Amino acid sequence: MFEKLAEIICNYVEVEPSDIHEDSRFMEDLGFTSFDFMSMLGELEDEFDIEIDQRDVSDIRTVGQAAEYLEKLAG
């Protein structure tokens, strides 16, 4: 899940997959804007056929947290 998430992240910000780590923060470390983040969430929903609860998203700060959340939703 982490590797696929890293690939998708690279569609939104100028960063190499090798520079994305579990503790990388979306805004502070990877340079996401709020719009980038919300757009990525839409792509993740399509890619994994899941529905992301916007209330849960507010607690996700790092790539590792996002990967864990996606794994939980994807079952």
Secondary structure, DSSP 8 states (H G I E B T S, - for coil): -HHHHHHHHTTTSS--GGG--TT-BTTTTT---HHHHHHHHHHHHHHHT----HHHHTT--BHHHHHHHHHHHH-
